[in-house]
Amino acid sequence: MESLIVTVNRIQRACTVLGDHGGDTNLPTLWEALPSVVVVGGQSSGKSSVLESIVGRDFLPRGSGIVTRRPLVLQLHKTERGLQEYGEFLHLPKKKFTDFSMVRKEIQDETDRMTGKSKQISPVPIHLSIYSPNVVNLTLIDLPGLTKVAVEGQPESIVQDIESMVRSYVEKPNCIILAITPANQDIATSDAIKLSREVDPTGERTFGVLTKLDLMDKGTNAIDVLEGRAYPLQHPWVGIVNRSQADIKKNVDMIASRWKEREFFASSPDYGHLASKMGSEYLAKVLSKHLESVIRARLPGITSLINKSIEELEAELSHLGRSVAVDAGAQLYTILELCRAFDRIFKEHLDGGRPGGDRIYGVFDHQLPAALRKLPFDRHLSLQNIRKVVSEADGYQPHLIAPEQGYRRLIDGALNYFRGPAEASVDAVHFLLKELVRRSIAETQELKRFPTLQAEIAAAASEALERFREDSKKTTLRMVDMESSYLTVDFFRKLPQEVEKEIPFLRLWFIAK
Ligand SMILES: Nc1nc2c(ncn2[C@@H]2O[C@H](COP(=O)(O)OP(=O)(O)OP(=O)(O)O)[C@@H](O)[C@H]2O)c(=O)[nH]1
């Protein structure tokens, strides 16, 4: 189960590298879908101290005013006992920080790199991973402390800017809110509780943390809050005792501080009965366990969001088109691929799958026979014309001898009429093919972003079709000529049997061809 948090950590890092850190964007944001623990509280409420206690190390910048000015995504990775602890920033990969004072300096420097030395804030997170045998697997996001007034050097909008940033994190339903409230302050005025109540009214995402229990006035205690009576939440409140300012000054280390905290609860007459459920170590364990269970519950949603995003991005990529290689060989390959895509669509138009090709049959089934029917055979084979042609060809002959030359001329003349419709059929098919080329280019998605190649393909296809038209016409006319010059004896023998028929053998002959 530990690997679940590790996996989500990796996805979080990928989001930051890709510039996805939620906020106002129309793009699907994976960042928003990932469960995370966000630390929220007013200034000086003890946020940094709680984080440091959980890590067991001193590594966060300290100072007056707003110190945390960018979200800090703190990913804790538990390592084998005995291994050295170190920190690693996403923006400085492979640089291991074993000196935690250098981690603090790098957080400060990286904040300044983004915001300048101004007191501005930025929503772009800093990612810090800490590898240590003394931590539990957990991801926490530290945010700037909620403030009520802008101090010198800060823009007036800072109060609102911080609240908006914090709100943008805690609003998302996958966010687990770690609401830090100092016990020595009236809880009714707690910024963290006020905000978490607004965004999580049922309290199912909120973990209430009470700091500074040791600083409460003598004779008072926070037992009503810690036992969940004063401000009930779905998860029990956890009390914490961090290092005081004096401890920090005296360089009391975190191990000693944890020990002191344990002592405080164990020996406290007020909180002794709750000791096993108090303290920063307990808080870290509870959070880690809860984060795992939330991740487990959200896993199907995260998986489907990732798959959906992949599909959408793949579709967008293929819509935009893959990048074109720079070397000539690969470019030639791409061009051939594109031509093949066009060719495939053109073939579909001709052979079926796409409309248009069937109109070529129409030319032979309707247009050509209609044109043949209109040929002036009646005039050509009128008695008067036959007499004229026969007498011109054969002169006067006894009627027992067939006027063969005359017949030949008549048939030859009739067949010559076919030349016009035959040529017109070639033209009609030519125009249909030209139209199909135009449509195929328009329908080839892959060609969409290459207008010059589209024009080139159109020109090459048009030139080829023009050539084919001329060749086809020559071939068609040659066939007519061949047929008219090949009148056999057998043909003449069968001729009398055909005479009775309406537009005689000629039409049948042509269609049969
Ligand atoms: N005695 C005592 N002092 C505490 C405790 N928690 C925090 N402090 C002190 O309170 C001061 C503020 O604590 P921080 O942890 O810096 O608070 P913060 O919320 O991170 O403050 P900003 O980052 O300035 O918003 C420091 O001097 C801490 O030493 C606690 O439980 N007990």
Ligand as a Chemical Component Dictionary entry (heavy atoms), coordinates in Angstrom:
data_LIG
# 
_chem_comp.id                   LIG 
_chem_comp.type                 NON-POLYMER 
_chem_comp.pdbx_formal_charge   0 
_chem_comp.three_letter_code    LIG 
# 
loop_
_chem_comp_atom.comp_id 
_chem_comp_atom.atom_id 
_chem_comp_atom.alt_atom_id 
_chem_comp_atom.type_symbol 
_chem_comp_atom.charge 
_chem_comp_atom.model_Cartn_x 
_chem_comp_atom.model_Cartn_y 
_chem_comp_atom.model_Cartn_z 
_chem_comp_atom.pdbx_ordinal 
LIG N1  N1  N 0 5.806 26.999 22.988 1  
LIG C1  C1  C 0 5.393 26.711 21.779 2  
LIG N2  N2  N 0 5.723 27.499 20.785 3  
LIG C2  C2  C 0 5.291 27.166 19.540 4  
LIG C3  C3  C 0 4.505 26.018 19.302 5  
LIG N3  N3  N 0 4.233 25.977 17.992 6  
LIG C4  C4  C 0 4.849 27.011 17.416 7  
LIG N4  N4  N 0 5.501 27.736 18.348 8  
LIG C5  C5  C 0 6.248 28.964 18.125 9  
LIG O1  O1  O 0 5.411 29.867 17.453 10 
LIG C6  C6  C 0 6.162 30.628 16.516 11 
LIG C7  C7  C 0 5.523 30.485 15.154 12 
LIG O2  O2  O 0 5.614 29.171 14.728 13 
LIG P1  P1  P 0 5.787 28.763 13.225 14 
LIG O3  O3  O 0 5.854 27.299 13.201 15 
LIG O4  O4  O 0 6.871 29.543 12.593 16 
LIG O5  O5  O 0 4.387 29.261 12.702 17 
LIG P2  P2  P 0 3.908 29.430 11.198 18 
LIG O6  O6  O 0 2.460 29.221 11.226 19 
LIG O7  O7  O 0 4.683 28.555 10.324 20 
LIG O8  O8  O 0 4.245 30.938 10.960 21 
LIG P3  P3  P 0 4.315 31.703 9.533  22 
LIG O9  O9  O 0 5.089 30.811 8.599  23 
LIG O10 O10 O 0 5.000 32.965 9.895  24 
LIG O11 O11 O 0 2.920 31.881 9.125  25 
LIG C8  C8  C 0 7.573 30.104 16.567 26 
LIG O12 O12 O 0 8.338 30.924 17.367 27 
LIG C9  C9  C 0 7.424 28.743 17.239 28 
LIG O13 O13 O 0 8.550 28.388 17.985 29 
LIG C10 C10 C 0 4.140 25.201 20.391 30 
LIG O14 O14 O 0 3.425 24.189 20.278 31 
LIG N5  N5  N 0 4.605 25.606 21.615 32 
# 
loop_
_chem_comp_bond.comp_id 
_chem_comp_bond.atom_id_1 
_chem_comp_bond.atom_id_2 
_chem_comp_bond.value_order 
_chem_comp_bond.pdbx_ordinal 
LIG N1  C1  SING 1  
LIG C1  N2  DOUB 2  
LIG C1  N5  SING 3  
LIG N2  C2  SING 4  
LIG C2  C3  DOUB 5  
LIG C2  N4  SING 6  
LIG C3  N3  SING 7  
LIG C3  C10 SING 8  
LIG N3  C4  DOUB 9  
LIG C4  N4  SING 10 
LIG N4  C5  SING 11 
LIG C5  O1  SING 12 
LIG C5  C9  SING 13 
LIG O1  C6  SING 14 
LIG C6  C7  SING 15 
LIG C6  C8  SING 16 
LIG C7  O2  SING 17 
LIG O2  P1  SING 18 
LIG P1  O3  DOUB 19 
LIG P1  O4  SING 20 
LIG P1  O5  SING 21 
LIG O5  P2  SING 22 
LIG P2  O6  DOUB 23 
LIG P2  O7  SING 24 
LIG P2  O8  SING 25 
LIG O8  P3  SING 26 
LIG P3  O9  DOUB 27 
LIG P3  O10 SING 28 
LIG P3  O11 SING 29 
LIG C8  O12 SING 30 
LIG C8  C9  SING 31 
LIG C9  O13 SING 32 
LIG C10 O14 DOUB 33 
LIG C10 N5  SING 34 
# 
